[in-house]
């Protein structure tokens, strides 16, 4: 068989330990970060086994079909295809989400959105609440919140019909489809309004919107730049273009004392903080991720407006 650069590649053979080692070496040659982990995940996917089984059976010999499938995945990962697109899965908030080409891969830092939402609205977990997830992508935020708020009614929007297909499947996988309504819409635009005509509708609005500046595109990892959907990544030259409309809509659609929680890029907190410093908002808070980057901005809709 041929590698991505056209050179010959022998099928991996000689037991799982050898397969993992050779797979990791080939990924390292392709400048893939976390090569050993990627090799593990791809082999687990081929064998339909977990990590514990791999290391408990180091002498297991791959069949010719399994070896061919593993080599194919190693080649594709070496060419830059994200591991998650090859396996079709990504864990988020302890749940398994289906992902693939056309949908943004959930990131660990986005879990801070869930954490902040819980800290802001956690006292109402046993009460009926109405939540909007703007730019739902794979549905990771909406589905996770549906699991955390068992009485919540959630509206999740995205401009991508393909992403919404993934989101619907993920909601079904986690048995929360009956409490999430998915809408193809730009932010909280046409088609999102609930049947009630009250001008203030939501207890919580959350969003991980596109926030990468096109000026920063050359600095993105190859697998992100070349494979993940541009409409889920970029928002103008600096990455700030969607926040003004999102904050304006949230001010109109949140109930008094309702909460907005949004993820921001490494340099976006100051801009969003300025938007949420208007009189319509109070209790502004910025939360840092584990790397110390200001990652989530949240605020409360002022009660007296």
N, C-alpha and C positions, 0 to 999 in steps of 0.2 A: 504494500500500500504506500501512498505518498503522503508526505507531510505538507503543511501549508506552503512551504517554500519549494515544493516539488521534489525534495530529496526522499530517498527510501527510508521507511521506518519499519523495523521488525515488530511483529506482534509481541506484546508483553507476555512473558510466561515465566514459570518458576516459583509459583506460590504467591500468596497475597503480599507478603513482606517485600518480595522483589517487585511485584507489580506497583505497589505504592511508592517504593524508592525510585524506580525508573520513571513513573509518571511524574513525580515531583521534580526530578532532574530535568525532564523535558519542559515542564512548565517554567522552571527557573531560567532555562535557556531562552524561553520566550518572554522573559522579563515580567512574569506574572507574580504579583505579590501574594503572600500567604500560599505559596505553591504546595506545600505539604498538606495544608487543610483542603485546598481545592482538589488535590489528588484523592484524598480520603472521601470527600463528598461525592465525587464522580464515581468512584468505585462502589460506594454504598448504594448509589442510584442504580448502577448496572446490576448489582447483585440483589437489590431489594433487601439489604441487611443494614443493621445499625452499626455504630462504631465499635461497640463492645464485641459484637460477633466477629468483626474483622480481626481484632487483636487476639481473640480467643482461638482463631483458626488460621495462624500465619502460614501454614503449609498448604492451604486449600489451593488447588489448581484451577484456574479459570478454563472454561471450555473455549473452544475456538470462537464460538459466537460471542461469548462474554468478552474475550480478549479483543475481538474486532470492535465491539461496541465501545469498550473502554478506550481503545486507541483513538477511535473517532472522536470521542468526547475530549480527550487530551489534546488532539489536534485543533479542534474548534476553540477550546479554551485558550490554547497558545496563540490563536489568531485574534483573540480579544473578546470573544463572545462571553458574556458574564456567566459565571457558574450557575446562578439562579435561573437563567434562561435555559440552560442545558438540563437542569434537573426539574425545572418547572415549579420549584418551591422556595419559599423564604419564611423563616420564623419571625414573628413579630408579636410582642406582648405575650409570649408563651404559646401562641397559636400558630398553626401551619396555614400559610397563604399560598394559593396558586398564583404564579406569575409567568410572564412570557413576553416575547416581543410586542411592543405597543403599550406596555404598562410600566410605570416607574417602579423600581424595586424598593420595597420598604427598607428604611435605614434605622439602625439602632437609636440614633439621636431623636428620631421622630417619636419614640416612646416617651420623651419628655412632655410632648403635647398631652398624652394620656395622663401622665403624672400630675401636670398642672391642672388639667380639667378635674381630676379627682380631688385635688386639694381645694379647688375653687367651689366645686359643686358636690363634693362628697357627702355632705350632710343630707343631701336629697336623693341618695342612691335607692332608697326604698319608696320614693314618691314618683308619681308620673311627671316626666319632664319632656320637653321638646328640644331636640338638638339638630343643628345643621352642620354637616361636614362638607366644606367647600373645596372642590378639587380632590375628590375621594380616591382617584387612581384605582389601586387594587382593592380599595375598601378597608384597608387595614385599620384606620382610625375609627370609622363608623362601626365596623364589626366589633372592635375591641371595646368601644364605649357601650355598644349594645349588650355585651357580656357583663360589663361592670355596672350598668344601669338597667336592671331587668324590667323596669316599667317605662323605659324611654321609648318615645316615638322619634325616629330619626329620618331626616331627609338628607340624602347624599347626592351631590352634583358633580358633573365633570363634562367637559366639552368633547371628550373622546368616547364614542360609542364602543370602541374596542375595549377601553379600560373599564367601562361600565359592565361589559360582559364578564370580565374577570371578577369585578366587585360583586356582581349578583351570584356568581358561583361560590365565591368565598363566603358570602352571607349564608348561602344554603349549606355549605360545609360545616359552618358553626351554628346552624339551627337558629338563626336570627332573622331570616328573610321576612317573616311576618311583621317585623317592627322597623324595617328600613325601606324607605321608598327612594329608588334611584331615578334621577332625572338628568337627561342630557341638557345642560344649560351652562351658560357662561356666568361663573360666580353664582349669585343668588338671583338669576334673571328669570325670564319668562318660564312659566311652568312649575316653579318651585313653590308658589304660594299654597298653603294648606286651604281646605274648604272654608274655614272660618275667615271672615273678612276683617278681623281685628288688625289694626295697623302694627301692633307689636306682638310677635308670635313666639319667639324662641327664648328658652332659658339659657342656652349655650350655643355659640357659634364657634366652630373650630376649623382650622385650615392649615394645611401644608401646601401653600401655593407654589407655583414656579417662582424661584427667587435667584437664579443664577444670571449674572449679567453676560450678555453676548461678548463683551470685552474679555471675560474670563474663560471663554470656551477653550482657548488653546491650553489652559492649565488643568483642564479636567482630565481624569484618567481616561485612557483610550477606550476602555469598555463602556464608559459612561458616554463619552463624546460621540462614539461611532454607533452605539447600539440602543441606548435608552431614548425614549421619544422626546424630541426637542420641545414640543408644546408643554411637556410636564417639567421641563428644566428652565427654560429661558423666559425672562420678562423684561425686555428692553436692554439697553446697553449696560445698566448697572444692576438690574434685577429687581427694581423697585416698582415697576409699572402697575402691578395689580393691587397693591396695598391701598391706595387712596379709595378706589371704588369699593373694595371689600370692606374697609372701615366705615365708609359712608352708608353702605347697605346694612351693615350690622347695627349702626346707630338707629336706623329706621325700623329694623325687624326684631330687635331684642326687646324683651319686656324690661321695665324698670328693675335695676339690680341684676339683670342678665349679664352673662360673661362672654367675652371674646377671648380666644386663645389661638395665637398664630405662631407658626414656626418662621424663623428668619435665617438668612445666610450669615456668614461670618462678619459682614459689615453692615447688616441691615437693621440692627436693633435701634440705632439712633434715629433712623428715618421713621420707623413704625412708632417709636416712642413719641416722636413729635406729632404724629397723627392722633395718637391717643391722649395727648395732653390738652385736647379741646374740652370745653365745658361739659360736653355730653358724657365725658368719661371720668372715672375716679378709680382709686385703688390700683393704680398702674404698677405692674411688677415685671421685671425681666429675670428670666431663669437661665442659668448657664448650664451647658452640657458637661460631660465628664472631662472634656478637654479644656474646660474653662472658657469656652466661646459662648457669648450671649446667643441663646438658641431659641427661646420662646418668650414672646411678649404677650401679656394678658392684662385685661382691664375690666372694670365693671361699668355697665351702663348706669349713669347717674339716676337716682331714684326720683329726683324732683323734675325731670324733663319729660 
